[in-house]
Amino acid sequence: MTVSSTSARHRAARRPSTPLTELAAAASGQMGTVGRRTAVVAASSGLVVSMLGSPANAAPGGDAGALPAVDTAALTASARAVLNTAPVVTAPVEAAWTFDVPVVTAEKPAPPPPVKVKAAAASRSTVRAATAATAAAPVATSAVPQSVSGNAVLEIAARYVGTPYLSGGTTPIGFDCSGFTSYVYAQLGITLPRTSSGQKAAGTIVSRADAQPGDLIWSPGHISIYAGGNDQIDSPRPGKTIQFRAIWQSSPVFIRIG
């Protein structure tokens, strides 16, 4: 029996085929005259073929540094095929961007609690100033006699009913007796002396029967304005206010001014 000594043959493993190996094979077929120094580089963004030819392998009759012709269409066919099958990304010419804006609301802070301040006791000067301001305004009264109506002197005098007595006072802040009568007559353009005795001497004494509303009534240390009948208006004494009241003097002297 004949024994064969031939060992079994195995098929050599083949290199996996990819677009890159196919591209390299196609390039090898087109570059038969190109030396081993030729390099083919493929990238995802395109294909670059670099051929460094040797002067010994140059085409006959050509320049010493010229390179042989290469069919680039065949070399890039696979790359173009890959690019043609790649998905296409498009965007509209006019793109609208939108985003949500949160709603911001402002809340008014709560007012601070009221601060309680203890009221300070009013000073005497404050009280006097308040009293003077009140007295400066005309005060109406139901005790005004009918003789006041139409009488210029009494109409002016009645405006100051309620004004407090003030020693030496000559203004609506406060009057003494002669300061009051001189102020009233001054409103009519008549100037009287400052004291009660001086005002007595400035006029003409008339009898009580002939006396008329608006005349002056003099008594020692005091002077007032006759209001008709048994009434007069005056600034009596400290602690009192200007008022209409009955004639209280025992021996009044009636003085007519002008």
GUBA-645692 format. One record per residue (C-alpha): residue in three letters; chain; y negated, z negated, x. Coordinates in steps of 0.02 Angstrom, whole numbers, always signed. Each point is the difference from the previous one (the first is absolute). Layout:
% GUBA-645692
<res = ala, chain = A, y = Y, z = Z, x = X>
...
//
This chain:
% GUBA-645692
<res = met, chain = A, y = +0, z = +0, x = +0>
<res = thr, chain = A, y = -168, z = +51, x = +63>
<res = val, chain = A, y = -133, z = -133, x = +0>
<res = ser, chain = A, y = -180, z = +58, x = -9>
<res = ser, chain = A, y = -119, z = -93, x = +110>
<res = thr, chain = A, y = -157, z = +69, x = -84>
<res = ser, chain = A, y = -104, z = -139, x = -74>
<res = ala, chain = A, y = -82, z = +17, x = -169>
<res = arg, chain = A, y = -176, z = +67, x = -6>
<res = his, chain = A, y = -138, z = -86, x = -96>
<res = arg, chain = A, y = -155, z = +85, x = -70>
<res = ala, chain = A, y = -153, z = -61, x = +87>
<res = ala, chain = A, y = -119, z = -99, x = -107>
<res = arg, chain = A, y = -143, z = +105, x = -61>
<res = arg, chain = A, y = -179, z = -56, x = +8>
<res = pro, chain = A, y = -69, z = -26, x = -176>
<res = ser, chain = A, y = -105, z = +146, x = -61>
<res = thr, chain = A, y = -181, z = -40, x = -47>
<res = pro, chain = A, y = -155, z = +109, x = -27>
<res = leu, chain = A, y = -50, z = -47, x = +176>
<res = thr, chain = A, y = +165, z = +59, x = +79>
<res = glu, chain = A, y = -6, z = +159, x = -103>
<res = leu, chain = A, y = -177, z = +31, x = +59>
<res = ala, chain = A, y = +53, z = -30, x = +182>
<res = ala, chain = A, y = +147, z = +121, x = -20>
<res = ala, chain = A, y = -113, z = +134, x = -71>
<res = ala, chain = A, y = -121, z = -25, x = +143>
<res = ser, chain = A, y = +143, z = +18, x = +126>
<res = gly, chain = A, y = +49, z = +167, x = -74>
<res = gln, chain = A, y = -175, z = +68, x = +19>
<res = met, chain = A, y = -28, z = -59, x = +177>
<res = gly, chain = A, y = +141, z = +78, x = +99>
<res = thr, chain = A, y = -115, z = +36, x = +144>
<res = val, chain = A, y = -83, z = -169, x = +1>
<res = gly, chain = A, y = +49, z = -124, x = +136>
<res = arg, chain = A, y = +68, z = -174, x = -19>
<res = arg, chain = A, y = -176, z = -69, x = +13>
<res = thr, chain = A, y = -38, z = +50, x = -181>
<res = ala, chain = A, y = -30, z = -149, x = -116>
<res = val, chain = A, y = -5, z = +5, x = -189>
<res = val, chain = A, y = -86, z = -145, x = -89>
<res = ala, chain = A, y = +3, z = -17, x = -190>
<res = ala, chain = A, y = -108, z = -124, x = -93>
<res = ser, chain = A, y = -18, z = -44, x = -185>
<res = ser, chain = A, y = -175, z = +72, x = -7>
<res = gly, chain = A, y = +48, z = +168, x = +78>
<res = leu, chain = A, y = +92, z = +85, x = +144>
<res = val, chain = A, y = -57, z = +19, x = +180>
<res = val, chain = A, y = +94, z = +113, x = +118>
<res = ser, chain = A, y = -37, z = -19, x = +185>
<res = met, chain = A, y = +74, z = +121, x = +116>
<res = leu, chain = A, y = -20, z = -15, x = +184>
<res = gly, chain = A, y = +64, z = +163, x = +70>
<res = ser, chain = A, y = +52, z = +30, x = +177>
<res = pro, chain = A, y = -74, z = +147, x = +96>
<res = ala, chain = A, y = +176, z = +52, x = +46>
<res = asn, chain = A, y = +48, z = +22, x = -184>
<res = ala, chain = A, y = -159, z = +94, x = -48>
<res = ala, chain = A, y = +17, z = +165, x = -90>
<res = pro, chain = A, y = +9, z = +146, x = +120>
<res = gly, chain = A, y = -161, z = +94, x = +21>
<res = gly, chain = A, y = -102, z = -144, x = -74>
<res = asp, chain = A, y = -117, z = -125, x = +75>
<res = ala, chain = A, y = +74, z = -133, x = +108>
<res = gly, chain = A, y = -64, z = -142, x = -113>
<res = ala, chain = A, y = +32, z = +82, x = -171>
<res = leu, chain = A, y = +118, z = -78, x = -126>
<res = pro, chain = A, y = +128, z = +97, x = -103>
<res = ala, chain = A, y = -35, z = +34, x = -184>
<res = val, chain = A, y = +65, z = -129, x = -125>
<res = asp, chain = A, y = +31, z = +27, x = -187>
<res = thr, chain = A, y = -96, z = -150, x = -68>
<res = ala, chain = A, y = +37, z = +47, x = -180>
<res = ala, chain = A, y = +185, z = -31, x = +27>
<res = leu, chain = A, y = -37, z = -160, x = +94>
<res = thr, chain = A, y = -107, z = -74, x = -139>
<res = ala, chain = A, y = +102, z = +60, x = -148>
<res = ser, chain = A, y = +96, z = -163, x = -17>
<res = ala, chain = A, y = -158, z = -103, x = +16>
<res = arg, chain = A, y = -87, z = +102, x = -135>
<res = ala, chain = A, y = +150, z = -21, x = -113>
<res = val, chain = A, y = -11, z = -189, x = +21>
<res = leu, chain = A, y = -186, z = +2, x = -38>
<res = asn, chain = A, y = +24, z = +110, x = -154>
<res = thr, chain = A, y = +124, z = -122, x = -75>
<res = ala, chain = A, y = -111, z = -153, x = +32>
<res = pro, chain = A, y = -83, z = -77, x = -153>
<res = val, chain = A, y = -181, z = +52, x = -28>
<res = val, chain = A, y = -129, z = -137, x = -27>
<res = thr, chain = A, y = -153, z = +52, x = -99>
<res = ala, chain = A, y = -155, z = -92, x = -61>
<res = pro, chain = A, y = -123, z = +52, x = -134>
<res = val, chain = A, y = -169, z = +65, x = +56>
<res = glu, chain = A, y = -92, z = -135, x = -95>
<res = ala, chain = A, y = +89, z = -167, x = +1>
<res = ala, chain = A, y = -63, z = -143, x = -107>
<res = trp, chain = A, y = +16, z = -176, x = +67>
<res = thr, chain = A, y = +4, z = -142, x = -122>
<res = phe, chain = A, y = +10, z = -188, x = +24>
<res = asp, chain = A, y = -13, z = -151, x = -112>
<res = val, chain = A, y = -158, z = -104, x = +15>
<res = pro, chain = A, y = +25, z = -183, x = -48>
<res = val, chain = A, y = -117, z = -66, x = -133>
<res = val, chain = A, y = -111, z = -138, x = +70>
<res = thr, chain = A, y = -85, z = -118, x = -120>
<res = ala, chain = A, y = -128, z = -133, x = +48>
<res = glu, chain = A, y = -3, z = -165, x = -90>
<res = lys, chain = A, y = -158, z = -101, x = -15>
<res = pro, chain = A, y = +26, z = -170, x = +78>
<res = ala, chain = A, y = -15, z = -149, x = -113>
<res = pro, chain = A, y = -171, z = -85, x = +10>
<res = pro, chain = A, y = -4, z = -164, x = +95>
<res = pro, chain = A, y = -1, z = -157, x = -104>
<res = pro, chain = A, y = -175, z = -63, x = -41>
<res = val, chain = A, y = -68, z = -132, x = +114>
<res = lys, chain = A, y = -65, z = -152, x = -87>
<res = val, chain = A, y = -161, z = -61, x = +75>
<res = lys, chain = A, y = -67, z = -167, x = -48>
<res = ala, chain = A, y = -177, z = +17, x = -63>
<res = ala, chain = A, y = -125, z = -95, x = +103>
<res = ala, chain = A, y = -122, z = -114, x = -85>
<res = ala, chain = A, y = -165, z = +86, x = -31>
<res = ser, chain = A, y = -143, z = -64, x = +104>
<res = arg, chain = A, y = -162, z = -60, x = -77>
<res = ser, chain = A, y = -93, z = +151, x = +68>
<res = thr, chain = A, y = +126, z = +117, x = -84>
<res = val, chain = A, y = -20, z = -88, x = -165>
<res = arg, chain = A, y = -189, z = +8, x = +12>
<res = ala, chain = A, y = +5, z = +186, x = +43>
<res = ala, chain = A, y = +114, z = +37, x = -148>
<res = thr, chain = A, y = -112, z = -101, x = -116>
<res = ala, chain = A, y = -153, z = +92, x = +63>
<res = ala, chain = A, y = +81, z = +170, x = -27>
<res = thr, chain = A, y = +46, z = -46, x = -178>
<res = ala, chain = A, y = -173, z = -66, x = -34>
<res = ala, chain = A, y = -81, z = +160, x = +62>
<res = ala, chain = A, y = +68, z = +99, x = -148>
<res = pro, chain = A, y = -89, z = -13, x = -166>
<res = val, chain = A, y = +83, z = -122, x = -119>
<res = ala, chain = A, y = -7, z = +24, x = -186>
<res = thr, chain = A, y = -14, z = -149, x = -114>
<res = ser, chain = A, y = +5, z = -29, x = -187>
<res = ala, chain = A, y = -139, z = -129, x = +17>
<res = val, chain = A, y = -133, z = +134, x = +33>
<res = pro, chain = A, y = -134, z = -18, x = -135>
<res = gln, chain = A, y = -61, z = +146, x = -104>
<res = ser, chain = A, y = -170, z = -8, x = +83>
<res = val, chain = A, y = +75, z = +76, x = +156>
<res = ser, chain = A, y = +20, z = +171, x = -82>
<res = gly, chain = A, y = -150, z = +108, x = +44>
<res = asn, chain = A, y = -76, z = -128, x = +117>
<res = ala, chain = A, y = -1, z = +66, x = +178>
<res = val, chain = A, y = -12, z = -171, x = +83>
<res = leu, chain = A, y = +142, z = -78, x = -100>
<res = glu, chain = A, y = +113, z = +153, x = +11>
<res = ile, chain = A, y = -8, z = -11, x = +190>
<res = ala, chain = A, y = +21, z = -189, x = +1>
<res = ala, chain = A, y = +154, z = +12, x = -115>
<res = arg, chain = A, y = +91, z = +105, x = +131>
<res = tyr, chain = A, y = +20, z = -153, x = +111>
<res = val, chain = A, y = +71, z = -123, x = -125>
<res = gly, chain = A, y = +139, z = -93, x = +91>
<res = thr, chain = A, y = -76, z = +17, x = +174>
<res = pro, chain = A, y = +19, z = -168, x = +90>
<res = tyr, chain = A, y = -145, z = -109, x = +49>
<res = leu, chain = A, y = -35, z = +9, x = +187>
<res = ser, chain = A, y = -134, z = -105, x = +80>
<res = gly, chain = A, y = -126, z = +119, x = +79>
<res = gly, chain = A, y = +93, z = +151, x = -75>
<res = thr, chain = A, y = -100, z = +155, x = -45>
<res = thr, chain = A, y = +139, z = +130, x = -24>
<res = pro, chain = A, y = +142, z = +30, x = -124>
<res = ile, chain = A, y = +115, z = -93, x = +121>
<res = gly, chain = A, y = -86, z = -158, x = -62>
<res = phe, chain = A, y = -172, z = -54, x = -66>
<res = asp, chain = A, y = -104, z = -156, x = -11>
<res = cys, chain = A, y = -122, z = -13, x = -147>
<res = ser, chain = A, y = -153, z = +85, x = +79>
<res = gly, chain = A, y = +108, z = +123, x = +98>
<res = phe, chain = A, y = +73, z = +59, x = -166>
<res = thr, chain = A, y = -167, z = +26, x = -89>
<res = ser, chain = A, y = -79, z = +88, x = +150>
<res = tyr, chain = A, y = +152, z = +116, x = +16>
<res = val, chain = A, y = -6, z = +49, x = -185>
<res = tyr, chain = A, y = -185, z = +41, x = +4>
<res = ala, chain = A, y = +21, z = +95, x = +163>
<res = gln, chain = A, y = +115, z = +122, x = -92>
<res = leu, chain = A, y = -151, z = +44, x = -107>
<res = gly, chain = A, y = -112, z = +23, x = +150>
<res = ile, chain = A, y = -86, z = -169, x = -17>
<res = thr, chain = A, y = -6, z = -112, x = +152>
<res = leu, chain = A, y = -3, z = -187, x = -33>
<res = pro, chain = A, y = -24, z = -144, x = +123>
<res = arg, chain = A, y = +159, z = -78, x = +67>
<res = thr, chain = A, y = -23, z = -177, x = -69>
<res = ser, chain = A, y = -10, z = -61, x = -180>
<res = ser, chain = A, y = -174, z = -73, x = +24>
<res = gly, chain = A, y = -62, z = +162, x = +77>
<res = gln, chain = A, y = +68, z = +99, x = -149>
<res = lys, chain = A, y = -91, z = -118, x = -120>
<res = ala, chain = A, y = -163, z = +38, x = +89>
<res = ala, chain = A, y = +34, z = +188, x = -2>
<res = gly, chain = A, y = -10, z = +15, x = -190>
<res = thr, chain = A, y = -98, z = -56, x = -153>
<res = ile, chain = A, y = +48, z = -155, x = -97>
<res = val, chain = A, y = +28, z = +33, x = -186>
<res = ser, chain = A, y = +44, z = -115, x = -146>
<res = arg, chain = A, y = +177, z = -14, x = -61>
<res = ala, chain = A, y = -52, z = +82, x = -163>
<res = asp, chain = A, y = -66, z = +151, x = +96>
<res = ala, chain = A, y = +142, z = +9, x = +123>
<res = gln, chain = A, y = +103, z = +161, x = +1>
<res = pro, chain = A, y = +177, z = +36, x = +63>
<res = gly, chain = A, y = -11, z = +41, x = +184>
<res = asp, chain = A, y = -136, z = -128, x = +40>
<res = leu, chain = A, y = +37, z = -137, x = +127>
<res = ile, chain = A, y = +32, z = -182, x = -42>
<res = trp, chain = A, y = -57, z = -124, x = +131>
<res = ser, chain = A, y = +37, z = -184, x = +19>
<res = pro, chain = A, y = -18, z = -109, x = +155>
<res = gly, chain = A, y = +123, z = +66, x = +129>
<res = his, chain = A, y = +77, z = +133, x = -113>
<res = ile, chain = A, y = -38, z = +170, x = -77>
<res = ser, chain = A, y = +92, z = +113, x = -124>
<res = ile, chain = A, y = -26, z = +151, x = -113>
<res = tyr, chain = A, y = -41, z = -21, x = -185>
<res = ala, chain = A, y = +129, z = +86, x = -112>
<res = gly, chain = A, y = -86, z = -29, x = -168>
<res = gly, chain = A, y = +22, z = -136, x = -130>
<res = asn, chain = A, y = +63, z = -155, x = +88>
<res = asp, chain = A, y = +97, z = +93, x = +137>
<res = gln, chain = A, y = -25, z = +35, x = +183>
<res = ile, chain = A, y = +101, z = +76, x = +143>
<res = asp, chain = A, y = +2, z = -81, x = +171>
<res = ser, chain = A, y = +100, z = -50, x = +153>
<res = pro, chain = A, y = +16, z = -187, x = -37>
<res = arg, chain = A, y = +64, z = -100, x = +148>
<res = pro, chain = A, y = +142, z = -10, x = +128>
<res = gly, chain = A, y = +170, z = +19, x = -82>
<res = lys, chain = A, y = -69, z = +101, x = -146>
<res = thr, chain = A, y = -25, z = +186, x = -33>
<res = ile, chain = A, y = -136, z = +105, x = -77>
<res = gln, chain = A, y = +8, z = -15, x = -190>
<res = phe, chain = A, y = -95, z = +6, x = -161>
<res = arg, chain = A, y = -30, z = -175, x = -67>
<res = ala, chain = A, y = -119, z = -102, x = -104>
<res = ile, chain = A, y = -168, z = -55, x = +66>
<res = trp, chain = A, y = +30, z = -176, x = +60>
<res = gln, chain = A, y = -168, z = -36, x = +85>
<res = ser, chain = A, y = -107, z = -130, x = -90>
<res = ser, chain = A, y = -166, z = +82, x = +44>
<res = pro, chain = A, y = +34, z = +183, x = +46>
<res = val, chain = A, y = -144, z = +108, x = +62>
<res = phe, chain = A, y = +6, z = +184, x = -49>
<res = ile, chain = A, y = -66, z = +122, x = +128>
<res = arg, chain = A, y = -37, z = +184, x = -35>
<res = ile, chain = A, y = +9, z = +116, x = +147>
<res = gly, chain = A, y = -117, z = +151, x = +4>
//
